[in-house]
Amino acid sequence: MSLMNILGFAMSFVYLGIGFFLLLSDELLNFSSLQQKGLGAIIIVYGCARFYVALKKKRESEMDENSGDE
């Protein structure tokens, strides 16, 4: 697995962690509760999208490696 694939997965987990932190924590940075929960939800969706893209790229690179073996 290449370094870019690893970084893609790592960043998706970072975004998911930040999003869940915002959802579960008390009010931070002068955000209202609604703003904080909304931002947390948006960051979680973005983290899921990044995870999907990283997984798709990983599968494509594995298929390219397997087709080169033939």
Backbone as a ProteinNet text record, in pm:
[ID]
protein_1_A
[PRIMARY]
MSLMNILGFAMSFVYLGIGFFLLLSDELLNFSSLQQKGLGAIIIVYGCARFYVALKKKRESEMDENSGDE
[TERTIARY]
85.3	0	90.2	57.2	142.5	119.5	211.7	204	80.2	43.5	-74.5	-202	-209.4	-325.8	-333.1	-220.2	-217.3	-257.6	-205.2	-241.1	-387.8	-443	-585	-672.6	-638.9	-713.4	-693.1	-570.5	-541.5	-619.9	-622	-694.2	-844.4	-896.2	-1039.7	-1072.7	-984.8	-1008.6	-991.7	-900.8	-884.8	-1012.8	-1066.8	-1190.7	-1305.9	-1315.7	-1421.5	-1406	-1283.9	-1260.2	-1297.9	-1259.8	-1293.9	-1445	-1511.3	-1656.1	-1726.8	-1686	-1748.1	-1715.7	-1595.7	-1560.2	-1653.2	-1678.2	-1768.1	-1910.9	-1953.8	-2090	-2105.6	-2003.6	-2017.2	-1967.8	-1899.8	-1844.1	-1941	-1909.6	-1986.9	-1951.4	-2014.8	-1992.8	-1846.8	-1791.9	-1653	-1647.6	-1545.8	-1511.9	-1628	-1709.7	-1822.5	-1922.9	-1929.2	-2032.9	-2155.7	-2273	-2392.8	-2396.9	-2481.5	-2491.3	-2531.4	-2626.8	-2672.6	-2561.5	-2484.9	-2374.3	-2268.2	-2236.9	-2134.2	-2177.9	-2304.1	-2354.5	-2361.3	-2402	-2406.9	-2270.4	-2172.9	-2036.5	-1981	-2008.4	-1963.7	-2021.7	-2149.7	-2214.3	-2154.3	-2129.6	-2070.2	-1930.4	-1851.6	-1715.9	-1720.4	-1817.4	-1831.1	-1865.4	-1956	-1991.5	-1870.1	-1792	-1671.3	-1569.2	-1554.1	-1463.3	-1505.3	-1636.5	-1686.8	-1659.9	-1676.9	-1649.7	-1501.4	-1414.1	-1269.9	-1233.7	-1297.4	-1272	-1315.1	-1430.3	-1478.6	-1381.4	-1335.2	-1242.3	-1109.9	-1060.8	-935.7	-952	-1065.4	-1092	-1101.4	-1166.2	-1178.7	-1041.2	-957.3	-822.5	-737.8	-753.9	-679.8	-719.3	-848.9	-896.2	-849.1	-850.1	-802	-653.3	-575	-431.2	-405.2	-486.3	-471	-507.2	-611.3	-649.5	-542.2	-480.4	-372.2	-252.2	-221.2	-109.5	-139.2	-261.8	-298.2	-301.4	-342.4	-344.7	-202.7	-109.9	29.1	97.8	43.9	103.6	76.5	-23.5	-61.6	33.6
-117	0	123.7	217.6	335.3	434.9	526.4	628.4	715.8	745.7	828.3	758	626.9	552.3	557.8	540.9	543.8	681.9	786.2	921.7	951.5	898.7	917.5	856.3	734.6	670.4	744.3	784.6	853.5	984.5	1061	1187.8	1167.5	1061.5	1036.8	1005.9	932.1	903.5	1028.3	1117.6	1243.7	1326	1337.5	1412.7	1349.2	1217.5	1150.4	1177.6	1173.3	1199.7	1341.8	1437.9	1577.7	1596.5	1535.2	1547.2	1489.3	1370.5	1310.3	1390.4	1446.1	1530.4	1650.6	1714.2	1829.8	1790.3	1674	1630.2	1599.5	1543.1	1492.7	1588.4	1695	1784.3	1897.7	1967.4	2086.1	2198.1	2311.7	2423.5	2468.7	2487.7	2530.4	2651.9	2732.1	2839.2	2933.8	2961.5	3054.7	3011.2	2882.3	2830	2798.5	2819.7	2772.3	2619.9	2557.4	2411.4	2364.3	2434.2	2396.4	2410.8	2518.3	2538.6	2430.8	2398.3	2297.9	2160.5	2124	1993.3	1987.9	2098.7	2103.7	2090.3	2162.4	2153.3	2013.1	1953.7	1817.5	1718.7	1733.9	1644.3	1660.7	1785.2	1810.3	1749	1763.9	1708.3	1555.8	1495.1	1348.5	1302.2	1370.9	1334.3	1348.2	1456	1475	1364.4	1325.9	1217.6	1085.7	1059.2	937.3	940.5	1057.9	1071	1048.1	1103	1081.1	934.6	867.3	725.2	645.2	679.9	610.8	628.8	749.7	776.9	702.3	701.9	631.4	481.4	426.5	284	251.3	338.2	318	321.6	417	425.8	304.7	256	138	17.2	0.4	-112.7	-101.3	21.3	40.5	8.2	48.9	20.6	-128.9	-196.8	-342.7	-411.6	-364.6	-425.3	-401.2	-281.5	-252.3	-343	-367.7	-454.7	-598.5	-644.3	-779.6	-798.1	-697.6	-711.8	-710.2	-648.6	-647.3	-781.1	-866.3	-996.8	-1097.7	-1074.5	-1174.6	-1184.7
0	0	0	-84.5	-99	15.4	26.4	130	112	-10.9	-35.9	10	-8.8	39.4	191.9	256.2	402.5	453.5	391.6	432.1	406.8	299	270.7	379.3	421.5	529.3	661.7	688.4	813.8	824.4	716.9	720.2	732.3	672.3	687.5	833.2	902.4	1043.8	1129.6	1090.5	1163.1	1151.6	1029.9	1011.6	1087.8	1086.4	1162	1311.6	1360.7	1502	1541.2	1458.3	1486.5	1484.6	1387.9	1378.1	1499.1	1542	1660.4	1786.4	1792.6	1906.1	1914.7	1800.7	1800	1836.6	1792.1	1825.1	1973.5	2034	2170.3	2278.7	2241.1	2342.4	2374.9	2483.7	2519.6	2423.3	2441.9	2350.4	2352.2	2232.6	2214.2	2122.4	2138.4	2043.9	2014.1	2112.2	2098.3	1992.2	1960.2	1871.8	1955.3	1898.4	1966.6	1951.7	2028.5	2024	1885	1823.3	1689.7	1586.4	1593	1499.6	1516.6	1640.6	1667.2	1618.9	1644.1	1600	1447.3	1384.9	1238.9	1175.6	1229.9	1178.8	1200	1315.7	1342.4	1242.8	1211.1	1114.9	975	935.6	803.8	796	901.8	901.9	898.7	966.3	962.2	821.2	754.8	617.6	526.4	545	465.4	492.9	619.1	654.2	591.1	588.5	523.2	373.4	312.7	169.7	140.7	223.7	206	223.6	320.6	341.6	218.7	161.2	41.9	-74.3	-94.9	-204.9	-182	-58.4	-28.7	-51.6	-11.3	-31.5	-180.8	-255.8	-400.6	-468.2	-429.8	-487.9	-450.2	-328	-284.6	-368.2	-389.4	-470.3	-614.4	-669.6	-806.3	-817.2	-719.3	-725	-708.8	-628.1	-614.5	-745	-813.7	-941.3	-1046.4	-1045.1	-1140.2	-1113.9	-986.5	-952.7	-995.3	-974.7	-1012.5	-1163.2	-1238.7	-1384.1	-1442.1	-1371.3	-1416	-1394.4	-1308.1	-1279.2	-1388.5	-1471.2	-1573.3	-1685.7
[MASK]
++++++++++++++++++++++++++++++++++++++++++++++++++++++++++++++++++++++

